[in-house]
Amino acid sequence: MTTPRVEVDLGKIRHNTRCLVQRLEARAISVIGITKAVCGHPDIAKAMLDGGAKGLGDSRIENVERIRNAGISCPVTMIRTPMLSQVKRISESCSTSYNTEIDVIALLGVMAHRNGMVHGIVVMVEMGDFRDGVMPCDIDDFVAQILNLPGVALKGIAANFACLTGTEPDCQSMAAFSALADNIESACGPYIETVSGGNSANLSWATGPDKRGRINELRIGEAILLGVDPVSGVQISGLHTDAFALVAEVIETKDKPVQPEWSPVVVERKTLRVVPSNSWSTRSILAIGNQDTDISGLGFPVGIALKGASSDHAVVETSGRQLRVGSEMTLRPNYKALMRIMNAPDVAKVVFNHLPVPETVSAKENRSGLAVVCTDGVRS
Ligand SMILES: *Cc1c(COP(=O)(O)O)cnc(C)c1O
């Protein structure tokens, strides 16, 4: 098989989604599967939906179009405020988008109106992460302006945490955000259907003892894909952390002197020099580099230590083991490393563990003389 490649276990992604959906369902919170880290890979998007995600979200229109071109017709939300230059494409492929600029919303409305449609608007609210968002003090005015525009419908509000400044959600900020929904309703009238509380960083809050208030949706990427809590980096109980494996190939194995740690310091007028060292180590080079991923974001097998990487080489020390040239090593990417891998043209994407394709009616008809038997043994 080609290397480097990323192997994706769709079954583990379905399982992770299902676990989180069930835990949050018990708290009246639904899950939007976020596909930006996997570039909207249609098979992975479908695994999220098969696991019970209510819809999908992505921050780039190219990814959404990839999902649409694969025939996936579920609601897809644009979770980054649209570029003015992309409004047409967004109104064609996304049912809803997150917004913070009234000019963009107006144009989304014009485009949707032209096509006889209504585009859903979720207003992103600034809750302390200081990335995108309308300030809470401006929200009533902002909503009132939206209500005057044709072609758009206010669907809800959203908050985002722990992305830019690492501000984590706590019970106060979540209660304040929940109360905003009530305030907007009493100030402007419209029912706020979606109150989207945040991302994977909100999971421990959402499954903890605090009141959930009006928060009825989370947008989850990292926790589904990697099974970890992004704040602590700890595995979420019951979730798989190995749905993705990056496989790289060994292209050199040699014993090399251990580099002495030195700097040209002058001691009593004698310059220190590098001298041959009798300390040697076994090193291998993997044919993968910073062009393909964030090498520092990779987990290596036990006994293998990363020594450094350049654009096309990753150098590892192997504690005396002689790795055969041509052999493969499996590495575990973190979220940043995964994003780069899925974007890298030279890393092959290999997905397995597809769900069996359900038998279609036409397939049944074409097989005269054969009975179609369901898995529970009932003849159809
Ligand atoms: C990326 C992103 C998410 C998903 O974040 P994860 O940490 O992957 O769960 C949710 N909402 C917005 C607005 C995002 O940009």
The ligand as an SDF file (V2000), in Angstrom:
LIG
                    3D

 15 15  0  0  0  0  0  0  0  0999 V2000
  -13.7840   24.2890   14.8670 C   0  0  0  0  0  0  0  0  0  0  0  0
  -15.0330   24.7560   15.4090 C   0  0  0  0  0  0  0  0  0  0  0  0
  -15.8350   23.8940   16.1740 C   0  0  0  0  0  0  0  0  0  0  0  0
  -15.4180   22.4880   16.5240 C   0  0  0  0  0  0  0  0  0  0  0  0
  -14.3750   22.5110   17.4400 O   0  0  0  0  0  0  0  0  0  0  0  0
  -13.7860   21.1540   18.0590 P   0  0  0  0  0  0  0  0  0  0  0  0
  -12.8360   21.6120   19.0810 O   0  0  0  0  0  0  0  0  0  0  0  0
  -13.1690   20.4280   16.9350 O   0  0  0  0  0  0  0  0  0  0  0  0
  -14.9420   20.4110   18.6250 O   0  0  0  0  0  0  0  0  0  0  0  0
  -17.0380   24.3820   16.6380 C   0  0  0  0  0  0  0  0  0  0  0  0
  -17.4370   25.6430   16.3680 N   0  0  0  0  0  0  0  0  0  0  0  0
  -16.7010   26.5020   15.6420 C   0  0  0  0  0  0  0  0  0  0  0  0
  -17.2110   27.8710   15.3980 C   0  0  0  0  0  0  0  0  0  0  0  0
  -15.4650   26.0880   15.1420 C   0  0  0  0  0  0  0  0  0  0  0  0
  -14.7460   26.9460   14.4150 O   0  0  0  0  0  0  0  0  0  0  0  0
  1  2  1  0
  2  3  1  0
  2 14  2  0
  3  4  1  0
  3 10  2  0
  4  5  1  0
  5  6  1  0
  6  7  2  0
  6  8  1  0
  6  9  1  0
 10 11  1  0
 11 12  2  0
 12 13  1  0
 12 14  1  0
 14 15  1  0
M  END
$$$$
